[in-house]
């Protein structure tokens, strides 16, 4: 008798992806074949995202795609979008609906039908160990929830208040992952609040991670956590990857205030200067929201100039998307023509930033973990998240980078 197959299709952030990999372990241990791609399966688990309206639309599209692949399959919906509005999925006639909370119990409920939206947990929800397939890079979740309530963001309402995982538990899992993957990406919803509810600290965690064989990087960091102690602790780690994804959203103090962000552009600039004091060639990336309702042309130009001043290595751009239930959703949105123009300006700047950072690293030697083959070359990422192409017979190699090639750098193994 052939095994039943479960597809766990995850949208959105690294935290969602991590949780999907943990669910995969639960089903694998129960004898299921597991897939993370939307292919023909007996059970589909759609792990939804609610961070933008586009993400919610893609979540609903995934349900329709699953039904078209197997109209007799069981469809299960979980995650932030179903936590935010279960009725959107009841109307899709799926079999089982859960939200963001209690995902770890799904293995006990998957045979049931109905809607089970649980209350916000008080402590961190423990998951099984992740199902690690990627030998190059694996995710490690250390925290959930957010207390910040930015005006545009639905996440605190669907992920709840910040809850930290105990360091002992994190390191136990890191030791498990190091036997499979060469790099660990430390992730969470708001890592800046890690340990505040457990009387532990991010610096204590970093010291423990420094003893792991795999190199590690953070998925994202926040201005308020950048200080001398953090950076000196990171500098002492031989296995830390100096790539700082430091969320910005706007380079205008007026817009940051309207967004209910907890810092000013001056705070941000000081944090970047401190990072570069310890890691002069660090990759610093960020997120930018274009067209927040109160963003004037002058505010937008301030953001453009601030981005140029910081000299990011890359920026992730999002067009403002009003999320029902947030303060910003009650504001009048900017005309589409203005939004589209500002998006194009920002995209052009993004290309310029990427090229500048690549040029800065020509002549450097990078430790590269190779991920795949492309033509006669291997392709991978350096510690500062440069994409590097080179000929090599190794999985990890030091590469001297001598010119821009495609979307990265071409080099020679040394």
DRENDO-1510 file (C-alpha; in Angstrom, 1 decimal, always signed):
<recs>
REC; n; res; u; v; w
REC; 1; UNK; +0.0; +0.0; +0.0 .
REC; 2; UNK; +1.5; +3.4; -1.0 .
REC; 3; UNK; +2.0; +6.1; +1.5 .
REC; 4; UNK; -0.4; +9.1; +1.6 .
REC; 5; UNK; +1.1; +12.3; +0.6 .
REC; 6; UNK; +0.8; +15.7; +2.4 .
REC; 7; UNK; +1.7; +19.0; +0.7 .
REC; 8; UNK; +2.6; +21.8; +3.1 .
REC; 9; UNK; +2.6; +25.0; +1.1 .
REC; 10; UNK; +3.8; +28.0; +2.9 .
REC; 11; UNK; +3.5; +31.7; +2.0 .
REC; 12; UNK; +5.2; +34.7; +3.6 .
REC; 13; UNK; +7.9; +35.1; +6.1 .
REC; 14; UNK; +10.8; +32.9; +7.3 .
REC; 15; UNK; +8.9; +32.2; +10.5 .
REC; 16; UNK; +6.0; +30.7; +8.5 .
REC; 17; UNK; +8.6; +28.6; +6.5 .
REC; 18; UNK; +10.2; +27.4; +9.7 .
REC; 19; UNK; +6.8; +26.3; +11.1 .
REC; 20; UNK; +6.0; +24.5; +7.9 .
REC; 21; UNK; +9.2; +22.5; +8.2 .
REC; 22; UNK; +8.3; +21.5; +11.7 .
REC; 23; UNK; +4.9; +20.4; +10.7 .
REC; 24; UNK; +6.6; +18.3; +8.0 .
REC; 25; UNK; +8.5; +16.4; +10.7 .
REC; 26; UNK; +5.2; +15.6; +12.4 .
REC; 27; UNK; +3.6; +14.1; +9.3 .
REC; 28; UNK; +6.8; +12.4; +8.2 .
REC; 29; UNK; +7.0; +10.6; +11.5 .
REC; 30; UNK; +3.4; +9.4; +11.0 .
REC; 31; UNK; +4.4; +7.7; +7.8 .
REC; 32; UNK; +3.4; +10.4; +5.2 .
REC; 33; UNK; +5.3; +11.5; +2.2 .
REC; 34; UNK; +5.9; +15.2; +2.5 .
REC; 35; UNK; +6.1; +17.9; -0.2 .
REC; 36; UNK; +6.5; +21.6; +0.0 .
REC; 37; UNK; +5.4; +22.2; -3.6 .
REC; 38; UNK; +1.9; +22.5; -4.9 .
REC; 39; UNK; +1.7; +19.1; -6.6 .
REC; 40; UNK; -0.8; +16.2; -6.5 .
REC; 41; UNK; -1.3; +15.2; -2.8 .
REC; 42; UNK; -3.9; +13.6; -0.6 .
REC; 43; UNK; -3.8; +16.4; +2.0 .
REC; 44; UNK; -3.0; +20.1; +1.4 .
REC; 45; UNK; -2.0; +22.3; +4.3 .
REC; 46; UNK; -2.0; +26.0; +3.1 .
REC; 47; UNK; +0.1; +28.0; +5.6 .
REC; 48; UNK; -1.3; +31.5; +4.9 .
REC; 49; UNK; +0.2; +35.0; +5.1 .
REC; 50; UNK; -1.6; +38.2; +6.0 .
REC; 51; UNK; +1.1; +40.8; +5.9 .
REC; 52; UNK; -0.2; +42.3; +2.6 .
REC; 53; UNK; -3.5; +42.0; +0.6 .
REC; 54; UNK; -1.4; +40.4; -2.2 .
REC; 55; UNK; -0.2; +37.7; +0.2 .
REC; 56; UNK; -3.8; +36.9; +1.2 .
REC; 57; UNK; -4.8; +36.8; -2.4 .
REC; 58; UNK; -2.0; +34.3; -3.1 .
REC; 59; UNK; -3.2; +32.2; -0.1 .
REC; 60; UNK; -6.7; +31.9; -1.6 .
REC; 61; UNK; -5.2; +31.1; -5.0 .
REC; 62; UNK; -3.2; +28.3; -3.5 .
REC; 63; UNK; -6.5; +26.7; -2.3 .
REC; 64; UNK; -7.9; +26.8; -5.8 .
REC; 65; UNK; -4.8; +25.3; -7.2 .
REC; 66; UNK; -4.8; +22.5; -4.7 .
REC; 67; UNK; -8.5; +21.7; -5.6 .
REC; 68; UNK; -7.6; +21.7; -9.3 .
REC; 69; UNK; -4.8; +19.2; -8.6 .
REC; 70; UNK; -6.9; +16.8; -6.6 .
REC; 71; UNK; -10.6; +17.6; -6.1 .
REC; 72; UNK; -10.9; +14.7; -3.6 .
REC; 73; UNK; -8.0; +15.9; -1.4 .
REC; 74; UNK; -8.5; +17.3; +2.1 .
REC; 75; UNK; -7.8; +21.0; +2.3 .
REC; 76; UNK; -6.5; +22.5; +5.6 .
REC; 77; UNK; -5.9; +26.2; +6.0 .
REC; 78; UNK; -3.7; +27.6; +8.8 .
REC; 79; UNK; -1.7; +30.7; +9.5 .
REC; 80; UNK; -2.0; +34.5; +9.8 .
REC; 81; UNK; -4.7; +35.1; +7.1 .
REC; 82; UNK; -7.1; +32.6; +8.6 .
REC; 83; UNK; -6.3; +34.0; +12.1 .
REC; 84; UNK; -7.3; +37.5; +10.8 .
REC; 85; UNK; -10.4; +36.4; +9.0 .
REC; 86; UNK; -11.6; +32.8; +9.1 .
REC; 87; UNK; -14.7; +33.7; +7.1 .
REC; 88; UNK; -12.6; +34.3; +4.0 .
REC; 89; UNK; -11.7; +30.6; +4.1 .
REC; 90; UNK; -15.0; +29.2; +5.3 .
REC; 91; UNK; -16.4; +30.6; +2.1 .
REC; 92; UNK; -13.8; +28.7; +0.1 .
REC; 93; UNK; -15.3; +25.4; +1.4 .
REC; 94; UNK; -12.1; +24.0; +2.9 .
REC; 95; UNK; -12.2; +21.1; +5.3 .
REC; 96; UNK; -10.3; +22.4; +8.4 .
REC; 97; UNK; -9.3; +25.9; +9.5 .
REC; 98; UNK; -6.8; +26.8; +12.1 .
REC; 99; UNK; -5.1; +30.1; +12.7 .
REC; 100; UNK; -1.6; +31.2; +13.8 .
REC; 101; UNK; -1.8; +29.5; +17.2 .
REC; 102; UNK; -1.8; +25.8; +17.9 .
REC; 103; UNK; -0.1; +24.8; +14.6 .
REC; 104; UNK; +2.0; +22.3; +16.5 .
REC; 105; UNK; -1.1; +20.4; +17.4 .
REC; 106; UNK; -2.3; +20.0; +13.8 .
REC; 107; UNK; -0.9; +16.4; +13.6 .
REC; 108; UNK; -3.6; +15.5; +16.2 .
REC; 109; UNK; -6.4; +17.4; +14.4 .
REC; 110; UNK; -5.8; +16.8; +10.7 .
REC; 111; UNK; -8.4; +14.1; +10.4 .
REC; 112; UNK; -11.1; +16.4; +11.8 .
REC; 113; UNK; -13.3; +18.9; +10.0 .
REC; 114; UNK; -14.4; +22.4; +11.1 .
REC; 115; UNK; -12.9; +25.7; +12.3 .
REC; 116; UNK; -10.6; +25.8; +15.3 .
REC; 117; UNK; -9.2; +29.3; +16.0 .
REC; 118; UNK; -7.4; +29.2; +19.3 .
REC; 119; UNK; -6.8; +32.0; +21.8 .
REC; 120; UNK; -3.4; +33.7; +21.9 .
REC; 121; UNK; -0.9; +31.7; +23.9 .
REC; 122; UNK; +0.9; +33.2; +26.9 .
REC; 123; UNK; +4.2; +31.3; +26.3 .
REC; 124; UNK; +6.2; +30.3; +23.3 .
REC; 125; UNK; +4.6; +27.4; +21.4 .
REC; 126; UNK; +7.0; +24.5; +21.1 .
REC; 127; UNK; +7.3; +22.7; +17.8 .
REC; 128; UNK; +8.9; +19.4; +16.7 .
REC; 129; UNK; +12.4; +19.7; +15.2 .
REC; 130; UNK; +12.3; +21.0; +11.6 .
REC; 131; UNK; +12.4; +18.7; +8.7 .
REC; 132; UNK; +15.8; +19.8; +7.2 .
REC; 133; UNK; +16.2; +19.2; +3.5 .
REC; 134; UNK; +18.5; +22.1; +2.6 .
REC; 135; UNK; +22.2; +21.2; +3.2 .
REC; 136; UNK; +23.2; +24.8; +2.8 .
REC; 137; UNK; +20.8; +26.8; +4.9 .
REC; 138; UNK; +18.3; +26.1; +7.6 .
REC; 139; UNK; +15.9; +28.2; +9.7 .
REC; 140; UNK; +15.9; +28.4; +13.5 .
REC; 141; UNK; +13.0; +30.2; +15.2 .
REC; 142; UNK; +13.8; +31.9; +18.5 .
REC; 143; UNK; +10.8; +34.1; +19.1 .
REC; 144; UNK; +7.1; +34.8; +18.1 .
REC; 145; UNK; +4.8; +37.8; +18.3 .
REC; 146; UNK; +5.3; +41.5; +18.4 .
REC; 147; UNK; +4.3; +44.3; +20.9 .
REC; 148; UNK; +5.0; +47.3; +18.6 .
REC; 149; UNK; +1.7; +47.9; +16.8 .
REC; 150; UNK; +3.0; +49.8; +13.8 .
REC; 151; UNK; +0.1; +51.6; +12.2 .
REC; 152; UNK; +0.1; +49.7; +9.0 .
REC; 153; UNK; +0.9; +46.2; +10.4 .
REC; 154; UNK; -1.6; +43.4; +11.1 .
REC; 155; UNK; +1.0; +41.0; +12.6 .
REC; 156; UNK; +0.6; +41.9; +16.3 .
REC; 157; UNK; -3.1; +41.1; +15.9 .
REC; 158; UNK; -2.6; +37.7; +14.3 .
REC; 159; UNK; +0.7; +36.6; +16.0 .
REC; 160; UNK; +0.0; +38.0; +19.5 .
REC; 161; UNK; +2.4; +39.5; +22.0 .
REC; 162; UNK; +6.1; +38.7; +22.0 .
REC; 163; UNK; +7.0; +35.2; +23.4 .
REC; 164; UNK; +10.6; +34.0; +23.6 .
REC; 165; UNK; +12.0; +30.5; +23.3 .
REC; 166; UNK; +14.4; +29.3; +26.0 .
REC; 167; UNK; +18.1; +29.4; +25.0 .
REC; 168; UNK; +18.6; +25.8; +26.1 .
REC; 169; UNK; +15.9; +24.6; +23.7 .
REC; 170; UNK; +17.2; +26.8; +20.9 .
REC; 171; UNK; +20.8; +25.4; +21.2 .
REC; 172; UNK; +19.6; +21.9; +21.4 .
REC; 173; UNK; +17.9; +22.4; +18.0 .
REC; 174; UNK; +20.9; +24.3; +16.6 .
REC; 175; UNK; +23.1; +21.2; +17.4 .
REC; 176; UNK; +20.6; +19.1; +15.6 .
REC; 177; UNK; +20.6; +21.4; +12.5 .
REC; 178; UNK; +24.4; +21.6; +12.3 .
REC; 179; UNK; +24.6; +18.0; +11.3 .
REC; 180; UNK; +22.6; +18.8; +8.2 .
REC; 181; UNK; +23.2; +22.4; +7.2 .
REC; 182; UNK; +26.2; +24.6; +6.8 .
REC; 183; UNK; +24.4; +27.8; +7.7 .
REC; 184; UNK; +21.6; +28.7; +10.2 .
REC; 185; UNK; +19.3; +31.6; +9.7 .
REC; 186; UNK; +18.0; +32.8; +13.1 .
REC; 187; UNK; +14.4; +34.1; +12.7 .
REC; 188; UNK; +11.4; +35.4; +14.6 .
REC; 189; UNK; +8.7; +38.0; +14.3 .
REC; 190; UNK; +10.5; +40.6; +16.4 .
REC; 191; UNK; +13.9; +39.5; +17.5 .
REC; 192; UNK; +14.5; +42.8; +19.3 .
REC; 193; UNK; +12.2; +41.6; +22.1 .
REC; 194; UNK; +13.9; +38.3; +22.5 .
REC; 195; UNK; +14.4; +37.3; +26.2 .
REC; 196; UNK; +12.4; +40.1; +27.8 .
REC; 197; UNK; +9.7; +37.7; +28.9 .
REC; 198; UNK; +12.2; +34.9; +30.0 .
REC; 199; UNK; +14.9; +36.9; +31.7 .
REC; 200; UNK; +17.4; +35.8; +29.0 .
REC; 201; UNK; +19.3; +38.0; +26.5 .
REC; 202; UNK; +20.1; +37.9; +22.8 .
REC; 203; UNK; +23.8; +38.3; +23.8 .
REC; 204; UNK; +23.7; +35.1; +25.8 .
REC; 205; UNK; +22.1; +33.3; +22.9 .
REC; 206; UNK; +24.8; +34.6; +20.5 .
REC; 207; UNK; +27.6; +33.3; +22.8 .
REC; 208; UNK; +26.0; +29.9; +22.7 .
REC; 209; UNK; +25.5; +30.0; +18.9 .
REC; 210; UNK; +29.2; +30.8; +18.5 .
REC; 211; UNK; +30.0; +27.2; +19.6 .
REC; 212; UNK; +27.9; +25.7; +16.8 .
REC; 213; UNK; +29.8; +24.4; +13.8 .
REC; 214; UNK; +27.5; +26.0; +11.2 .
REC; 215; UNK; +27.9; +29.6; +10.5 .
REC; 216; UNK; +24.8; +31.8; +11.4 .
REC; 217; UNK; +23.1; +34.9; +10.4 .
REC; 218; UNK; +20.0; +36.8; +11.6 .
REC; 219; UNK; +16.9; +37.0; +9.3 .
REC; 220; UNK; +16.2; +40.5; +10.5 .
REC; 221; UNK; +17.3; +42.9; +13.2 .
REC; 222; UNK; +15.9; +46.2; +14.6 .
REC; 223; UNK; +17.4; +49.6; +15.3 .
REC; 224; UNK; +16.6; +49.5; +19.0 .
REC; 225; UNK; +18.7; +46.4; +19.6 .
REC; 226; UNK; +21.9; +47.7; +17.9 .
REC; 227; UNK; +24.5; +48.7; +20.6 .
REC; 228; UNK; +28.1; +48.2; +21.5 .
REC; 229; UNK; +27.5; +45.1; +23.5 .
REC; 230; UNK; +25.6; +43.3; +20.8 .
REC; 231; UNK; +28.1; +44.1; +18.1 .
REC; 232; UNK; +31.2; +43.3; +20.2 .
REC; 233; UNK; +29.5; +39.9; +21.0 .
REC; 234; UNK; +28.9; +39.3; +17.3 .
REC; 235; UNK; +32.4; +40.3; +16.4 .
REC; 236; UNK; +33.8; +37.7; +18.8 .
REC; 237; UNK; +32.0; +34.9; +16.9 .
REC; 238; UNK; +34.0; +33.2; +14.2 .
REC; 239; UNK; +30.8; +31.8; +12.7 .
REC; 240; UNK; +28.7; +35.0; +12.4 .
REC; 241; UNK; +27.7; +36.3; +9.0 .
REC; 242; UNK; +27.9; +40.1; +8.8 .
REC; 243; UNK; +24.6; +40.6; +7.0 .
REC; 244; UNK; +22.3; +43.0; +8.8 .
REC; 245; UNK; +18.7; +43.3; +7.6 .
REC; 246; UNK; +17.7; +46.4; +9.5 .
REC; 247; UNK; +14.1; +47.4; +8.9 .
REC; 248; UNK; +13.6; +51.1; +8.0 .
REC; 249; UNK; +10.2; +51.5; +6.1 .
REC; 250; UNK; +10.8; +55.3; +5.5 .
REC; 251; UNK; +13.6; +57.8; +5.5 .
REC; 252; UNK; +11.3; +60.6; +6.6 .
REC; 253; UNK; +10.9; +61.3; +10.4 .
REC; 254; UNK; +7.3; +62.6; +9.8 .
REC; 255; UNK; +6.3; +59.4; +8.1 .
REC; 256; UNK; +8.1; +57.2; +10.7 .
REC; 257; UNK; +6.1; +59.0; +13.4 .
REC; 258; UNK; +2.8; +58.4; +11.5 .
REC; 259; UNK; +3.8; +54.7; +11.1 .
REC; 260; UNK; +4.3; +54.5; +14.9 .
REC; 261; UNK; +7.9; +53.3; +14.4 .
REC; 262; UNK; +10.0; +53.5; +17.5 .
REC; 263; UNK; +13.1; +55.4; +16.1 .
REC; 264; UNK; +14.1; +58.4; +14.0 .
REC; 265; UNK; +16.3; +58.6; +11.0 .
REC; 266; UNK; +19.1; +59.9; +13.3 .
REC; 267; UNK; +18.7; +56.7; +15.5 .
REC; 268; UNK; +18.9; +54.6; +12.4 .
REC; 269; UNK; +22.0; +56.4; +11.0 .
REC; 270; UNK; +23.8; +56.0; +14.3 .
REC; 271; UNK; +23.0; +52.3; +14.4 .
REC; 272; UNK; +24.4; +51.8; +10.9 .
REC; 273; UNK; +27.6; +53.8; +11.8 .
REC; 274; UNK; +28.0; +51.5; +14.8 .
REC; 275; UNK; +27.6; +48.4; +12.7 .
REC; 276; UNK; +30.2; +49.6; +10.2 .
REC; 277; UNK; +32.6; +50.4; +13.1 .
REC; 278; UNK; +32.7; +46.7; +13.9 .
REC; 279; UNK; +32.0; +45.3; +10.4 .
REC; 280; UNK; +33.2; +47.8; +7.8 .
REC; 281; UNK; +32.2; +45.7; +4.8 .
REC; 282; UNK; +28.9; +44.4; +6.2 .
REC; 283; UNK; +25.9; +44.0; +4.0 .
REC; 284; UNK; +23.1; +46.2; +5.3 .
REC; 285; UNK; +19.7; +45.6; +3.7 .
REC; 286; UNK; +16.3; +47.0; +4.6 .
REC; 287; UNK; +12.5; +47.2; +3.8 .
REC; 288; UNK; +10.9; +50.2; +2.4 .
REC; 289; UNK; +7.1; +51.0; +2.2 .
REC; 290; UNK; +6.4; +53.2; -0.8 .
REC; 291; UNK; +3.3; +55.5; -0.7 .
REC; 292; UNK; +2.2; +55.5; +2.9 .
REC; 293; UNK; -0.9; +57.6; +2.9 .
REC; 294; UNK; +0.7; +60.6; +4.7 .
REC; 295; UNK; +3.9; +60.5; +2.5 .
REC; 296; UNK; +4.3; +63.8; +0.6 .
REC; 297; UNK; +6.6; +64.3; -2.4 .
REC; 298; UNK; +9.0; +65.9; +0.0 .
REC; 299; UNK; +8.8; +62.9; +2.4 .
REC; 300; UNK; +9.5; +60.6; -0.5 .
REC; 301; UNK; +12.5; +62.6; -1.6 .
REC; 302; UNK; +13.8; +62.5; +2.0 .
REC; 303; UNK; +13.6; +58.7; +1.9 .
REC; 304; UNK; +15.4; +58.6; -1.5 .
REC; 305; UNK; +18.2; +60.8; -0.1 .
REC; 306; UNK; +18.4; +58.9; +3.2 .
REC; 307; UNK; +18.8; +55.5; +1.3 .
REC; 308; UNK; +21.6; +57.0; -0.8 .
REC; 309; UNK; +23.3; +58.3; +2.3 .
REC; 310; UNK; +23.2; +55.0; +4.1 .
REC; 311; UNK; +24.4; +53.1; +1.0 .
REC; 312; UNK; +22.4; +49.9; +1.5 .
REC; 313; UNK; +23.6; +46.8; -0.4 .
REC; 314; UNK; +19.9; +46.1; -1.3 .
REC; 315; UNK; +16.4; +47.2; -0.4 .
REC; 316; UNK; +13.1; +45.3; -0.4 .
REC; 317; UNK; +10.3; +47.5; -1.7 .
REC; 318; UNK; +6.6; +47.2; -0.9 .
REC; 319; UNK; +3.8; +49.3; -2.2 .
REC; 320; UNK; +1.6; +50.5; +0.7 .
REC; 321; UNK; -1.3; +48.0; +1.1 .
REC; 322; UNK; -4.0; +49.0; +3.5 .
REC; 323; UNK; -4.7; +46.1; +5.9 .
REC; 324; UNK; -8.2; +46.0; +7.5 .
REC; 325; UNK; -8.0; +46.2; +11.2 .
REC; 326; UNK; -5.0; +48.6; +11.3 .
REC; 327; UNK; -4.9; +52.3; +11.9 .
REC; 328; UNK; -3.5; +53.0; +8.5 .
REC; 329; UNK; -6.3; +51.2; +6.8 .
REC; 330; UNK; -8.6; +54.2; +7.7 .
REC; 331; UNK; -6.4; +56.7; +5.9 .
REC; 332; UNK; -7.0; +57.8; +2.3 .
REC; 333; UNK; -4.6; +56.1; +0.0 .
REC; 334; UNK; -2.5; +58.0; -2.6 .
REC; 335; UNK; -3.5; +58.0; -6.3 .
REC; 336; UNK; -2.3; +54.9; -8.2 .
REC; 337; UNK; -0.3; +57.1; -10.6 .
REC; 338; UNK; +1.8; +58.5; -7.7 .
REC; 339; UNK; +2.3; +55.1; -6.2 .
REC; 340; UNK; +3.4; +53.6; -9.5 .
REC; 341; UNK; +5.8; +56.5; -10.2 .
REC; 342; UNK; +7.4; +56.3; -6.7 .
REC; 343; UNK; +7.7; +52.5; -7.0 .
REC; 344; UNK; +9.6; +52.9; -10.3 .
REC; 345; UNK; +12.0; +55.5; -8.8 .
REC; 346; UNK; +12.7; +53.2; -5.9 .
REC; 347; UNK; +13.2; +50.2; -8.2 .
REC; 348; UNK; +15.8; +52.2; -10.2 .
REC; 349; UNK; +17.6; +53.1; -7.0 .
REC; 350; UNK; +17.6; +49.4; -5.9 .
REC; 351; UNK; +19.5; +48.4; -9.0 .
REC; 352; UNK; +22.0; +51.2; -8.4 .
REC; 353; UNK; +22.6; +50.1; -4.8 .
REC; 354; UNK; +23.1; +46.5; -5.7 .
REC; 355; UNK; +25.6; +47.3; -8.4 .
REC; 356; UNK; +27.5; +49.7; -6.1 .
REC; 357; UNK; +27.8; +47.0; -3.4 .
REC; 358; UNK; +29.0; +44.4; -5.9 .
REC; 359; UNK; +31.6; +46.8; -7.1 .
REC; 360; UNK; +32.7; +47.5; -3.6 .
REC; 361; UNK; +33.4; +43.8; -3.1 .
REC; 362; UNK; +35.5; +43.2; -6.3 .
REC; 363; UNK; +38.9; +42.2; -5.2 .
REC; 364; UNK; +37.6; +40.7; -1.9 .
REC; 365; UNK; +37.9; +37.0; -0.8 .
REC; 366; UNK; +34.6; +35.5; +0.3 .
REC; 367; UNK; +33.8; +32.3; +2.1 .
REC; 368; UNK; +31.0; +30.8; -0.1 .
REC; 369; UNK; +28.6; +28.0; +0.6 .
REC; 370; UNK; +27.6; +26.6; -2.8 .
REC; 371; UNK; +24.0; +25.8; -3.3 .
REC; 372; UNK; +23.6; +24.7; -6.9 .
REC; 373; UNK; +25.3; +24.2; -10.2 .
REC; 374; UNK; +24.7; +26.6; -13.1 .
REC; 375; UNK; +26.3; +25.7; -16.4 .
REC; 376; UNK; +30.0; +24.9; -15.6 .
REC; 377; UNK; +29.9; +27.0; -12.4 .
REC; 378; UNK; +28.8; +26.6; -8.8 .
REC; 379; UNK; +26.6; +29.2; -7.3 .
REC; 380; UNK; +26.3; +30.2; -3.6 .
REC; 381; UNK; +26.3; +33.0; -1.1 .
REC; 382; UNK; +29.0; +34.6; +1.0 .
REC; 383; UNK; +28.8; +35.5; +4.6 .
REC; 384; UNK; +27.7; +39.0; +3.7 .
REC; 385; UNK; +25.1; +37.5; +1.4 .
REC; 386; UNK; +26.8; +38.2; -1.9 .
REC; 387; UNK; +25.8; +35.8; -4.7 .
REC; 388; UNK; +29.1; +34.3; -6.0 .
REC; 389; UNK; +29.8; +32.1; -9.1 .
REC; 390; UNK; +33.0; +30.0; -9.3 .
REC; 391; UNK; +34.4; +26.7; -10.5 .
REC; 392; UNK; +34.9; +24.4; -7.5 .
REC; 393; UNK; +34.7; +20.8; -6.4 .
REC; 394; UNK; +33.9; +21.8; -2.9 .
REC; 395; UNK; +30.7; +22.5; -1.0 .
REC; 396; UNK; +32.3; +25.4; +0.9 .
REC; 397; UNK; +35.3; +27.4; -0.5 .
REC; 398; UNK; +37.2; +30.7; -0.3 .
REC; 399; UNK; +36.7; +32.6; -3.5 .
REC; 400; UNK; +38.6; +35.6; -4.8 .
REC; 401; UNK; +35.9; +37.8; -6.6 .
REC; 402; UNK; +37.2; +39.7; -9.6 .
REC; 403; UNK; +34.2; +41.0; -11.6 .
REC; 404; UNK; +30.4; +41.4; -11.7 .
REC; 405; UNK; +28.7; +38.5; -13.3 .
REC; 406; UNK; +25.0; +38.2; -13.9 .
REC; 407; UNK; +23.3; +39.1; -10.5 .
REC; 408; UNK; +26.5; +38.6; -8.4 .
REC; 409; UNK; +30.3; +38.2; -8.6 .
REC; 410; UNK; +32.5; +35.8; -10.6 .
REC; 411; UNK; +35.5; +34.5; -8.8 .
REC; 412; UNK; +38.2; +31.9; -8.5 .
REC; 413; UNK; +38.6; +29.4; -5.7 .
REC; 414; UNK; +41.8; +30.0; -3.7 .
</recs>
